[in-house]
Amino acid sequence: MMDSEAQNTDLYSRVIHQLRQIRVDLLLLTELYVEAHGLHHLSHFDFPGGNASMDSDTWAEMAMEERLLANITAYLDLERRLIQVLEEQADSLLQGEGALHSGLHSILRQVSALRSQLEHLGTTVGLKKPLDEDLDVLDAASGGAFERKVRGFHVLKQLANWTVRSIRDVRKLQVERGNRALGAAASAESSQ
């Protein structure tokens, strides 16, 4: 029983560490993205909508398992959107913006690894894996170069929002699960 608890604690710690690393790398990447695409004027705008737009009251009312499922679904969606950004901007990214291109690929790999860890965490708390049909349909690569650049910036901002939300959620889930485990252990001891 203790081994299982230690493994779960380690899993929570790894997920939180991954989220923090993505957050740090994302700050640098977003700065590079804004600089490379000349989007300085957009960095102060708040984009409505997106998968991290649920208000805090609604989010607070959700059970932790629901939040974890929402996190997993969000990272599945963000992973798909990052792939779309890379595909849409492949030509311009390969023309002298190698650092940005490799940074986007690095963030994509990190998000994919994080999603896998969150899915594993989900299985430890009894969640079913989200289905692909739960995801939004991606918009076709429409619009001109500027619209594609803005869409990419929006994806990076959504990812930044989710990393902050996810760190809080994983910490809270860790505390909740830890308290449940302590309560179960105390109850087992008292019944002996």
N, C-alpha and C positions, 0 to 999 in steps of 0.2 A: 504494500500500500504506500509506504514512504517513497519507494522508487518512482511510482507513478506520479505522486505529488511533486517530487523533485524534477521529473521530466516535464511536467506541465509548467512549473515555475520557470524552468529553463526555456521552454517554448515561448511563454509570455515575454521573457526578457529578450529573446532573439527577435521577436516581432517588433517590440518597442525599439530595439537597436536599429533594425532595418528601417523603420519609419523615420527615426531621427536622421539616419544617413541619407535617406531619400530627401528629407527636408533640406538638409545642408546642401546636397548636390543640386537640388532643384532651385535653390536660391541663386546659386552661381549660374546654372543653366538658363534660368529665366532672364537674368541680367545679360548674359551673352546673346540670348534670343532677341531681346529688345534692342540691343546694340546692333546686331547683325541685320535686323529687319527695319531699323529706324522707327520703332514703335514707342518711343519715349512718352508720347502723349497718351498712350493707352494704359500705361502702368498705374495710373491713379483712378481709372474707371472700374466700377464694380459691375460685372456682367450679371444680368438677371438670369435665373433659370439654372439649368445644369443639374447634375446629380447630387451636388452638395448643398442645394438651395433650401432644403427643408428647414423650417424655422425651429428655433431651439426649444420652444414649448412642446411642439409635436415630438421632437427628438427625445426630450426628457420623459415623455409619457411612454415611450417604447421600452419593452423588456430588453435586457442586455442581449439575449439571443437574437432578437429582432434587429438590434443595432449591428451585431456581428454579421448577420446575414446581409444587411444593407451595405456594410463595409465591403464584404466579399463581392457583392454584385457591382458596387461602384468601381472596384479595382478591375474587375472583368471588363467593364465598360471603358474605363480609362485606358486599359491596355489596348483595347481595340481602337480607341481614338488616337493613341500615340502611334500605332501602326499606320493609321490613316494619314496622320500628319507627316510621317516619314515618306509615305508613298506620294502624297500630294506635292511635297516639296523636294522630292528626290533630285530633280534637275538643278534647282537653285542651291540646294545644300551641298551638292558635289562640286559646284563651281566656286571654289575658294573659301567655303565655310566648313572646312573639315572638322574643326573643334566643335562646332555646333552639331554637325552630323553625328560625330562619335558620342557627344554628350546626350543627344536624344536616344541613341541606341543604348547607351549605358543606363539611362533612366528607364527605358522600356524593359531591359533585363531585370533591373531592380524591382520594378512594379510586378513583373511576372513572378519573380521569386517571392515577393511579399504576398501576392495573391495565393500562391501555393501554401505558404506558411499559415495564412489566415484560414484557408480551407482545412488544413490539418488541425488548426485550433478549433475550427467549427466541428470537426468530427469528434474531438475530445469532449465537447459540450453537447453532442447529440444533434447537430444541425445537418440537414440534408444539403447537398451541394446545389447551388442555384443553377437553374436551367438557362440555356442560351436564349430561350424565348422570353425570359424575364427581362432581357436587355432591350434598350431602345434600338430602333433601326437607325443605323448611321446615315447621315445625309450623304447623298452622292457628292462627289468632289465637284462642287459647283462654285461659281464665282471666279473672279479674277485672282491674280497673284496676291493682291492686298487682302482679299477676303480669306484666302487660305492661310496667310500669315496671321491674321487676327484670330482665325479658328485655332491655329496652333497655340497662340498665346493664351487663348481661353482654356484650352486643355491643360496647359501648365498651371494656370491659376486654379482650376478645379482640383488638380492633383495636390497643389499646395494646401487648399482648404481641407481636403480629405485627410492629408497626413496629420494635420492638427487635430481634427475630430477623431481620427483613429487612435492616436496616442492616448487621448482621454478615455476612449471607449475600452481599449485593451487594458489599461490600468484599472479602470473601474471593474471590468469583468474579472481581472485577476484578484482584486480585493473581494468581490462577491463570491467567487469560487473558493478562495482561501477561507473565508468566513464559513461557507457551507461545509467545507471539509473539516474545519475545527469543530463546528457544531455536531457533525456526525461522529467525530472521534470522541468528543465529550459524552455524547449520548451513549455510545457503545461502551465506554468505560463505566458509566453510571449504571448500566444494566447488568454489569458483571457482578 
